[in-house]
Amino acid sequence: MRTSFRLVAWLALAPGAAACGSGGPPAPLLLISVDGLRHDYLDKTDLPHLARLVREGVRASLVPAFPTKTFPNHYTIVTGLYPEEHGIVANTMYDAALDAWFSMSNRAAVQDGRWWGGEPIWITAERAGWRTAPLFWPGSEAEIRGLRPTHWVPFDNTMPNETRIDSVLAWLDAPGAVRPVFLTLYVSTVDVAGHDHGPESAELVAALQDLDALVERLLAGLERRQLLDEMNIVLVSDHGHAATSPDRVIVIDDLLPAGLARIVDWSPVLQLRPEPGLEDSVYRVLAGRHPHLQVYRRADVPAHLHYRANPRIQPIVAIADEGWSITTRRRLRERPAALMGANHGWDPALPSMWGTFLAVGPAFRQGLVGDPVASIHLYELMCRLLNLTPAPNSGSPDSTAWMLVGRATAEKGNSEK
């Protein structure tokens, strides 16, 4: 049985065992994140190069962790831990012990290893003696457990996606043991189109077509290097999208009097830090006040969300219903267009929040469409692909065994096309 992190203090995560046996480096693994690529987006238009990955590999829906936000889920994918375990519990956080704030745009916090618990896959590989090159993956800019990846680059949203692909290809040009065995790519254009224009928009379709062209560029580069048949590629997304509307809003000013609590994070998961001695008052004021807002004390957040056991989760957590937004009267008046596209963050049990999983390479079966798989299991899968001994995590290798060459016949619900 895997070690349960519910038995370990979240700031004292035990280090993983030393990894890998003797022999040469494993086949390289490229992990690609297409932010916001909902599980059904590949069916919206003709995408021949993504269709090639489906035809030659494995496809499944990817069920994220809660909250279904960017930083928590990217880090869950590479650690096999729930956000309550690895500590990245939201895109915006406050840590009382550190008396410090974290946000995606706060470069000092992003590069501060104190925020990042657990052991990401690139650290597991580096500890085994292999080189890694995670490009723009959350956590890759920080020193974690005294180590950094061999190659890492501070996030630069202005870097063209084509340049990102070319950077990965250049790293793969390195010879022998100098070549990284684990690399990542990150593309955000689909997520931006979904947020701004919604899941059913022409702009989203255009972003998908742009993504397909990027996949073509990547595959062509790998083919020129005679690497396409020699390495494994795993393409994932951190979450899906649900349409929002100015007609589906919860105006927090109308529910919570000023001065009772500090708002740490906004929508659709409201995190409230009550003023000292006012936790009961804040809960009583909010609970049951709006039919589309579910209000919890941290200890009472539904168990299936795995969102209780971390002090960075604020004392009061309020979750809007699917498609509903939490805002202020002023924001609603001044920026109504911001609520007309799509968002994410809701319960991962909702299909609208499911992302995409595609995998192709010598380790994977071909033409296999599988049942949904939880992102918590991908760290174990990647350790298996790289012949690494995993650090303690909450995933299971059995949950992804069906997609690998040489495994038993796929479980019911998995079909070869």
Kinemage of the C-alpha trace (Angstrom):
@kinemage 1
@onewidth
@group {chain A} dominant
@subgroup {mainchain}
@vectorlist {calphas} color= white
{ca met a 1} P 0.000 0.000 0.000
{ca arg a 2} L 1.270 3.473 -0.855
{ca thr a 3} L 2.292 5.689 2.047
{ca ser a 4} L -0.641 7.897 3.062
{ca phe a 5} L 0.172 11.548 3.498
{ca arg a 6} L -2.753 11.886 5.827
{ca leu a 7} L -0.439 10.342 8.418
{ca val a 8} L 2.344 12.853 7.806
{ca ala a 9} L 2.470 16.538 8.672
{ca trp a 10} L 2.225 18.484 5.455
{ca leu a 11} L 5.424 20.453 6.107
{ca ala a 12} L 7.412 17.325 6.962
{ca leu a 13} L 6.934 15.281 3.831
{ca ala a 14} L 9.359 12.393 3.871
{ca pro a 15} L 11.890 12.302 1.010
{ca gly a 16} L 11.497 9.696 -1.678
{ca ala a 17} L 13.767 6.731 -1.917
{ca ala a 18} L 16.839 6.987 -4.140
{ca ala a 19} L 15.752 6.161 -7.622
{ca cys a 20} L 16.619 4.022 -10.586
{ca gly a 21} L 18.722 0.997 -11.133
{ca ser a 22} L 21.888 0.554 -13.157
{ca gly a 23} L 22.194 1.005 -16.894
{ca gly a 24} L 21.878 3.848 -19.344
{ca pro a 25} L 19.363 6.656 -19.272
{ca pro a 26} L 15.707 5.807 -19.889
{ca ala a 27} L 13.855 6.888 -23.009
{ca pro a 28} L 13.135 10.627 -22.732
{ca leu a 29} L 9.714 11.671 -21.470
{ca leu a 30} L 8.105 14.913 -22.644
{ca leu a 31} L 5.204 16.163 -20.517
{ca ile a 32} L 3.085 18.776 -22.297
{ca ser a 33} L 0.506 20.922 -20.535
{ca val a 34} L -2.202 22.533 -22.652
{ca asp a 35} L -3.850 24.720 -20.050
{ca gly a 36} L -7.655 24.496 -20.137
{ca leu a 37} L -7.926 21.776 -22.812
{ca arg a 38} L -11.291 20.372 -21.707
{ca his a 39} L -11.800 16.659 -22.320
{ca asp a 40} L -14.190 17.206 -25.244
{ca tyr a 41} L -12.380 20.069 -26.996
{ca leu a 42} L -10.546 17.729 -29.375
{ca asp a 43} L -13.925 16.839 -30.909
{ca lys a 44} L -14.872 20.436 -31.778
{ca thr a 45} L -12.978 20.692 -35.087
{ca asp a 46} L -10.602 18.878 -37.404
{ca leu a 47} L -7.238 18.594 -35.633
{ca pro a 48} L -5.185 16.164 -37.718
{ca his a 49} L -1.977 16.212 -35.706
{ca leu a 50} L -3.677 15.804 -32.355
{ca ala a 51} L -5.786 13.092 -33.995
{ca arg a 52} L -2.530 11.355 -34.880
{ca leu a 53} L -1.618 11.221 -31.194
{ca val a 54} L -5.031 9.723 -30.426
{ca arg a 55} L -4.696 7.191 -33.248
{ca glu a 56} L -1.177 6.122 -32.295
{ca gly a 57} L -1.566 6.253 -28.524
{ca val a 58} L -3.942 6.491 -25.573
{ca arg a 59} L -6.726 8.998 -24.903
{ca ala a 60} L -8.721 9.535 -21.722
{ca ser a 61} L -10.411 12.297 -19.785
{ca leu a 62} L -8.225 13.611 -16.979
{ca val a 63} L -9.972 14.263 -13.659
{ca pro a 64} L -8.182 17.080 -11.806
{ca ala a 65} L -7.799 17.714 -8.099
{ca phe a 66} L -9.735 20.346 -6.168
{ca pro a 67} L -9.644 23.255 -6.621
{ca thr a 68} L -9.550 22.835 -10.380
{ca lys a 69} L -7.119 25.707 -10.807
{ca thr a 70} L -3.808 26.014 -12.662
{ca phe a 71} L -1.065 25.945 -10.031
{ca pro a 72} L -2.630 23.358 -7.688
{ca asn a 73} L -3.230 20.916 -10.522
{ca his a 74} L 0.061 21.323 -12.335
{ca tyr a 75} L 1.818 20.511 -9.086
{ca thr a 76} L -0.481 17.572 -8.343
{ca ile a 77} L 0.384 16.077 -11.747
{ca val a 78} L 4.123 16.094 -11.017
{ca thr a 79} L 3.978 15.055 -7.329
{ca gly a 80} L 1.066 12.616 -7.067
{ca leu a 81} L -0.226 14.616 -4.096
{ca tyr a 82} L -3.481 16.416 -3.468
{ca pro a 83} L -3.187 20.179 -2.979
{ca glu a 84} L -3.850 19.783 0.747
{ca glu a 85} L -0.731 17.571 0.817
{ca his a 86} L 1.723 19.492 -1.356
{ca gly a 87} L 0.623 22.902 -0.084
{ca ile a 88} L -0.261 24.697 -3.335
{ca val a 89} L -3.913 24.932 -2.352
{ca ala a 90} L -4.862 27.797 -4.695
{ca asn a 91} L -3.423 30.203 -7.228
{ca thr a 92} L -3.509 32.850 -4.493
{ca met a 93} L -2.690 31.886 -0.901
{ca tyr a 94} L -1.830 33.274 2.506
{ca asp a 95} L 0.403 31.310 4.901
{ca ala a 96} L 0.009 32.452 8.508
{ca ala a 97} L 3.172 30.660 9.668
{ca leu a 98} L 5.241 32.461 7.047
{ca asp a 99} L 3.088 35.598 7.287
{ca ala a 100} L 3.431 35.682 3.521
{ca trp a 101} L 1.298 35.797 0.382
{ca phe a 102} L 1.608 33.687 -2.753
{ca ser a 103} L 0.264 34.396 -6.205
{ca met a 104} L 1.151 33.259 -9.709
{ca ser a 105} L 2.511 36.711 -10.574
{ca asn a 106} L 4.585 37.048 -7.387
{ca arg a 107} L 7.985 36.014 -8.728
{ca ala a 108} L 9.668 35.941 -5.319
{ca ala a 109} L 7.024 33.599 -3.908
{ca val a 110} L 6.988 31.354 -6.984
{ca gln a 111} L 10.756 30.887 -6.640
{ca asp a 112} L 10.630 30.302 -2.866
{ca gly a 113} L 10.948 26.604 -2.097
{ca arg a 114} L 9.138 27.001 1.229
{ca trp a 115} L 5.834 27.066 -0.645
{ca trp a 116} L 6.398 23.807 -2.548
{ca gly a 117} L 5.909 20.565 -0.614
{ca gly a 118} L 6.376 17.013 -1.822
{ca glu a 119} L 8.802 15.870 -4.490
{ca pro a 120} L 8.148 16.746 -8.137
{ca ile a 121} L 9.184 14.275 -10.815
{ca trp a 122} L 12.157 16.362 -11.942
{ca ile a 123} L 13.640 16.200 -8.440
{ca thr a 124} L 13.059 12.440 -8.310
{ca ala a 125} L 14.938 12.144 -11.620
{ca glu a 126} L 17.742 14.505 -10.589
{ca arg a 127} L 18.267 12.522 -7.385
{ca ala a 128} L 18.663 9.439 -9.569
{ca gly a 129} L 21.437 11.143 -11.511
{ca trp a 130} L 19.501 12.132 -14.633
{ca arg a 131} L 19.188 15.580 -16.163
{ca thr a 132} L 15.834 17.327 -16.449
{ca ala a 133} L 14.450 20.374 -18.263
{ca pro a 134} L 10.979 21.465 -17.117
{ca leu a 135} L 10.030 24.532 -19.142
{ca phe a 136} L 7.510 26.841 -17.432
{ca trp a 137} L 6.059 24.173 -15.130
{ca pro a 138} L 4.818 25.510 -11.773
{ca gly a 139} L 7.399 24.681 -9.132
{ca ser a 140} L 10.318 24.353 -11.541
{ca glu a 141} L 11.722 27.788 -10.640
{ca ala a 142} L 12.182 26.924 -6.951
{ca glu a 143} L 14.829 24.966 -5.125
{ca ile a 144} L 12.966 21.985 -3.664
{ca arg a 145} L 14.619 19.662 -1.163
{ca gly a 146} L 17.940 21.286 -1.911
{ca leu a 147} L 17.820 20.558 -5.649
{ca arg a 148} L 16.892 22.250 -8.912
{ca pro a 149} L 16.333 20.852 -12.377
{ca thr a 150} L 19.367 20.919 -14.663
{ca his a 151} L 17.628 23.382 -16.979
{ca trp a 152} L 14.897 25.773 -15.904
{ca val a 153} L 13.679 29.112 -17.186
{ca pro a 154} L 11.720 31.822 -15.327
{ca phe a 155} L 8.193 32.002 -16.700
{ca asp a 156} L 7.841 34.458 -19.558
{ca asn a 157} L 4.342 34.664 -20.972
{ca thr a 158} L 5.627 36.656 -23.940
{ca met a 159} L 7.794 33.796 -25.207
{ca pro a 160} L 6.130 32.514 -28.409
{ca asn a 161} L 4.911 28.933 -28.302
{ca glu a 162} L 7.115 28.139 -31.298
{ca thr a 163} L 10.164 29.273 -29.329
{ca arg a 164} L 9.133 27.073 -26.428
{ca ile a 165} L 9.012 24.050 -28.722
{ca asp a 166} L 12.367 24.940 -30.259
{ca ser a 167} L 13.898 25.223 -26.773
{ca val a 168} L 12.791 21.702 -25.896
{ca leu a 169} L 14.096 20.377 -29.207
{ca ala a 170} L 17.448 22.064 -28.550
{ca trp a 171} L 17.709 20.377 -25.156
{ca leu a 172} L 16.990 17.050 -26.844
{ca asp a 173} L 19.899 17.662 -29.222
{ca ala a 174} L 22.338 17.099 -26.355
{ca pro a 175} L 24.163 13.760 -26.636
{ca gly a 176} L 23.935 10.672 -24.430
{ca ala a 177} L 23.754 11.122 -20.688
{ca val a 178} L 23.878 14.913 -21.079
{ca arg a 179} L 20.446 14.888 -22.705
{ca pro a 180} L 17.544 15.442 -20.286
{ca val a 181} L 15.351 12.420 -19.647
{ca phe a 182} L 12.405 14.541 -18.485
{ca leu a 183} L 11.208 17.720 -20.209
{ca thr a 184} L 8.045 19.807 -20.165
{ca leu a 185} L 6.181 22.268 -22.360
{ca tyr a 186} L 3.412 24.667 -21.365
{ca val a 187} L 0.860 26.288 -23.709
{ca ser a 188} L -1.852 28.641 -22.402
{ca thr a 189} L -3.608 29.868 -25.564
{ca val a 190} L -6.567 27.477 -25.275
{ca asp a 191} L -7.181 28.531 -21.687
{ca val a 192} L -7.034 32.221 -22.595
{ca ala a 193} L -9.549 31.749 -25.427
{ca gly a 194} L -11.877 29.801 -23.149
{ca his a 195} L -11.756 32.406 -20.381
{ca asp a 196} L -12.272 35.322 -22.728
{ca his a 197} L -14.832 33.921 -25.161
{ca gly a 198} L -16.343 30.748 -23.708
{ca pro a 199} L -16.291 27.031 -24.534
{ca glu a 200} L -18.543 27.324 -27.605
{ca ser a 201} L -16.801 30.265 -29.272
{ca ala a 202} L -15.145 30.577 -32.666
{ca glu a 203} L -12.110 31.982 -30.861
{ca leu a 204} L -11.726 28.744 -28.933
{ca val a 205} L -11.839 26.732 -32.158
{ca ala a 206} L -9.144 28.984 -33.613
{ca ala a 207} L -6.973 28.410 -30.532
{ca leu a 208} L -7.401 24.640 -30.970
{ca gln a 209} L -6.301 24.910 -34.589
{ca asp a 210} L -3.254 26.911 -33.500
{ca leu a 211} L -2.503 24.182 -30.963
{ca asp a 212} L -2.672 21.551 -33.689
{ca ala a 213} L -0.123 23.511 -35.717
{ca leu a 214} L 2.178 23.564 -32.689
{ca val a 215} L 1.858 19.795 -32.353
{ca glu a 216} L 2.775 19.499 -36.029
{ca arg a 217} L 5.908 21.588 -35.404
{ca leu a 218} L 6.883 19.455 -32.427
{ca leu a 219} L 6.339 16.123 -34.186
{ca ala a 220} L 8.249 17.271 -37.250
{ca gly a 221} L 11.171 18.356 -35.079
{ca leu a 222} L 11.243 15.012 -33.293
{ca glu a 223} L 11.031 13.122 -36.578
{ca arg a 224} L 13.997 15.074 -37.994
{ca arg a 225} L 15.978 14.006 -34.943
{ca gln a 226} L 14.780 10.391 -35.250
{ca leu a 227} L 13.381 10.656 -31.728
{ca leu a 228} L 9.650 10.367 -32.324
{ca asp a 229} L 9.611 6.576 -32.072
{ca glu a 230} L 12.169 6.521 -29.268
{ca met a 231} L 10.538 8.699 -26.611
{ca asn a 232} L 7.269 8.927 -24.713
{ca ile a 233} L 5.007 11.982 -24.923
{ca val a 234} L 2.274 12.682 -22.377
{ca leu a 235} L -0.071 15.593 -23.114
{ca val a 236} L -2.334 16.748 -20.284
{ca ser a 237} L -4.506 19.656 -19.239
{ca asp a 238} L -4.958 20.941 -15.729
{ca his a 239} L -8.720 21.517 -15.887
{ca gly a 240} L -11.670 22.158 -18.177
{ca his a 241} L -14.053 25.115 -18.485
{ca ala a 242} L -17.615 25.966 -17.585
{ca ala a 243} L -19.442 28.912 -19.153
{ca thr a 244} L -20.108 31.914 -16.929
{ca ser a 245} L -22.533 34.814 -17.260
{ca pro a 246} L -23.285 38.172 -15.604
{ca asp a 247} L -26.680 36.634 -14.868
{ca arg a 248} L -25.096 34.003 -12.590
{ca val a 249} L -23.260 35.998 -9.948
{ca ile a 250} L -23.016 36.010 -6.175
{ca val a 251} L -22.299 39.525 -4.944
{ca ile a 252} L -20.342 39.075 -1.744
{ca asp a 253} L -20.980 42.673 -0.600
{ca asp a 254} L -24.664 41.802 -0.269
{ca leu a 255} L -23.890 38.871 2.033
{ca leu a 256} L -20.846 39.730 4.137
{ca pro a 257} L -20.512 43.031 5.999
{ca ala a 258} L -17.159 44.753 5.601
{ca gly a 259} L -14.552 44.229 8.289
{ca leu a 260} L -15.463 40.693 9.331
{ca ala a 261} L -12.963 38.763 7.211
{ca arg a 262} L -10.083 39.079 4.764
{ca ile a 263} L -10.773 37.576 1.325
{ca val a 264} L -7.744 35.494 0.350
{ca asp a 265} L -9.082 33.982 -2.880
{ca trp a 266} L -12.166 34.819 -4.880
{ca ser a 267} L -14.022 32.722 -7.414
{ca pro a 268} L -15.478 30.169 -7.669
{ca val a 269} L -13.844 29.063 -4.396
{ca leu a 270} L -14.039 31.867 -1.849
{ca gln a 271} L -11.388 31.637 0.879
{ca leu a 272} L -12.100 33.779 3.936
{ca arg a 273} L -9.768 34.555 6.814
{ca pro a 274} L -12.009 35.926 9.568
{ca glu a 275} L -10.750 38.570 11.925
{ca pro a 276} L -9.653 37.096 15.296
{ca gly a 277} L -12.592 35.685 17.225
{ca leu a 278} L -15.069 36.128 14.366
{ca glu a 279} L -14.946 32.730 12.650
{ca asp a 280} L -18.319 31.634 14.056
{ca ser a 281} L -19.862 34.984 13.152
{ca val a 282} L -18.624 34.840 9.556
{ca tyr a 283} L -19.909 31.309 9.135
{ca arg a 284} L -23.335 32.174 10.565
{ca val a 285} L -23.597 35.281 8.377
{ca leu a 286} L -22.845 33.399 5.148
{ca ala a 287} L -24.276 29.906 5.633
{ca gly a 288} L -27.541 29.457 3.769
{ca arg a 289} L -27.660 33.057 2.549
{ca his a 290} L -27.419 32.292 -1.167
{ca pro a 291} L -28.904 29.222 -2.890
{ca his a 292} L -25.871 28.889 -5.211
{ca leu a 293} L -23.149 29.260 -2.568
{ca gln a 294} L -22.170 26.366 -0.312
{ca val a 295} L -20.368 27.530 2.829
{ca tyr a 296} L -18.103 25.303 4.957
{ca arg a 297} L -15.784 25.486 7.882
{ca arg a 298} L -12.452 24.060 6.752
{ca ala a 299} L -12.960 20.865 8.774
{ca asp a 300} L -16.327 20.297 7.082
{ca val a 301} L -15.348 20.637 3.416
{ca pro a 302} L -16.702 17.497 1.673
{ca ala a 303} L -14.256 14.623 2.104
{ca his a 304} L -14.120 13.737 -1.595
{ca leu a 305} L -12.487 17.119 -2.298
{ca his a 306} L -9.429 16.294 -0.125
{ca tyr a 307} L -9.372 19.892 1.018
{ca arg a 308} L -9.105 20.080 4.781
{ca ala a 309} L -5.642 19.093 5.986
{ca asn a 310} L -3.579 22.186 5.307
{ca pro a 311} L -3.355 25.465 7.235
{ca arg a 312} L -3.164 27.398 3.954
{ca ile a 313} L -6.796 26.461 3.374
{ca gln a 314} L -8.597 29.308 5.091
{ca pro a 315} L -11.010 28.751 8.025
{ca ile a 316} L -14.089 29.486 5.873
{ca val a 317} L -14.397 28.022 2.370
{ca ala a 318} L -17.388 28.904 0.188
{ca ile a 319} L -17.907 27.194 -3.170
{ca ala a 320} L -20.163 28.581 -5.888
{ca asp a 321} L -22.315 26.246 -7.961
{ca glu a 322} L -21.122 25.301 -11.434
{ca gly a 323} L -21.145 28.321 -13.752
{ca trp a 324} L -21.700 30.828 -10.932
{ca ser a 325} L -19.177 33.543 -10.107
{ca ile a 326} L -18.374 35.331 -6.854
{ca thr a 327} L -17.740 39.047 -7.263
{ca thr a 328} L -18.366 42.485 -5.804
{ca arg a 329} L -21.002 45.010 -6.751
{ca arg a 330} L -18.290 47.351 -8.062
{ca arg a 331} L -16.640 44.701 -10.253
{ca leu a 332} L -19.994 43.635 -11.619
{ca arg a 333} L -20.774 47.230 -12.547
{ca glu a 334} L -17.378 48.105 -14.005
{ca arg a 335} L -16.359 44.818 -15.645
{ca pro a 336} L -19.416 42.751 -16.599
{ca ala a 337} L -17.614 41.407 -19.685
{ca ala a 338} L -15.180 39.567 -17.395
{ca leu a 339} L -18.057 37.243 -16.455
{ca met a 340} L -19.155 36.414 -20.003
{ca gly a 341} L -16.607 33.735 -20.944
{ca ala a 342} L -15.690 30.705 -18.865
{ca asn a 343} L -13.952 29.780 -15.652
{ca his a 344} L -12.816 26.751 -13.676
{ca gly a 345} L -12.157 25.809 -10.066
{ca trp a 346} L -15.330 23.853 -9.304
{ca asp a 347} L -15.751 20.280 -8.078
{ca pro a 348} L -13.610 17.886 -10.168
{ca ala a 349} L -16.545 15.465 -10.262
{ca leu a 350} L -18.174 17.815 -12.787
{ca pro a 351} L -17.377 16.706 -16.382
{ca ser a 352} L -16.970 20.362 -17.376
{ca met a 353} L -13.868 20.437 -15.182
{ca trp a 354} L -12.255 17.368 -16.751
{ca gly a 355} L -9.134 17.881 -18.786
{ca thr a 356} L -7.493 15.812 -21.505
{ca phe a 357} L -4.946 12.998 -21.343
{ca leu a 358} L -3.076 11.834 -24.444
{ca ala a 359} L -0.014 9.586 -24.418
{ca val a 360} L 2.056 8.170 -27.242
{ca gly a 361} L 5.391 6.392 -27.484
{ca pro a 362} L 7.011 2.989 -27.110
{ca ala a 363} L 5.568 2.475 -23.621
{ca phe a 364} L 1.943 3.054 -24.645
{ca arg a 365} L -0.612 0.956 -26.428
{ca gln a 366} L -2.034 2.257 -29.682
{ca gly a 367} L -5.544 3.436 -30.507
{ca leu a 368} L -6.819 3.005 -26.959
{ca val a 369} L -9.649 5.145 -25.567
{ca gly a 370} L -9.871 4.753 -21.807
{ca asp a 371} L -12.074 5.618 -18.891
{ca pro a 372} L -11.337 8.873 -17.024
{ca val a 373} L -8.120 8.825 -15.016
{ca ala a 374} L -7.354 11.051 -12.024
{ca ser a 375} L -4.349 13.356 -12.281
{ca ile a 376} L -3.183 12.164 -8.851
{ca his a 377} L -1.943 8.957 -10.554
{ca leu a 378} L 0.306 10.528 -13.200
{ca tyr a 379} L 3.410 10.892 -11.014
{ca glu a 380} L 3.459 7.133 -10.478
{ca leu a 381} L 3.011 6.605 -14.225
{ca met a 382} L 5.899 8.922 -15.084
{ca cys a 383} L 8.170 7.287 -12.503
{ca arg a 384} L 7.428 3.944 -14.146
{ca leu a 385} L 8.240 5.350 -17.590
{ca leu a 386} L 11.585 6.670 -16.302
{ca asn a 387} L 12.404 3.637 -14.138
{ca leu a 388} L 12.391 5.772 -10.991
{ca thr a 389} L 11.454 4.798 -7.469
{ca pro a 390} L 8.610 7.205 -6.560
{ca ala a 391} L 8.644 9.444 -3.541
{ca pro a 392} L 5.684 8.842 -1.185
{ca asn a 393} L 2.483 9.991 -2.876
{ca ser a 394} L -1.260 9.390 -2.983
{ca gly a 395} L -1.424 7.895 -6.476
{ca ser a 396} L -1.590 4.304 -7.607
{ca pro a 397} L 0.426 2.644 -10.405
{ca asp a 398} L -2.462 0.241 -10.988
{ca ser a 399} L -4.705 3.093 -12.119
{ca thr a 400} L -2.693 3.664 -15.301
{ca ala a 401} L -1.351 0.147 -15.929
{ca trp a 402} L -4.062 -0.538 -18.516
{ca met a 403} L -2.556 1.962 -20.971
{ca leu a 404} L 0.924 0.436 -21.094
{ca val a 405} L 2.358 -2.047 -23.581
{ca gly a 406} L 2.693 -5.509 -22.148
{ca arg a 407} L -0.047 -5.074 -19.574
{ca ala a 408} L -3.140 -7.239 -19.337
{ca thr a 409} L -6.147 -6.605 -21.561
{ca ala a 410} L -7.747 -3.255 -20.866
{ca glu a 411} L -10.395 -3.036 -18.210
{ca lys a 412} L -14.049 -2.717 -19.117
{ca gly a 413} L -14.712 0.704 -20.592
{ca asn a 414} L -11.371 0.923 -22.383
{ca ser a 415} L -11.596 0.258 -26.091
{ca glu a 416} L -9.114 0.030 -28.911
{ca lys a 417} L -10.188 1.913 -32.017
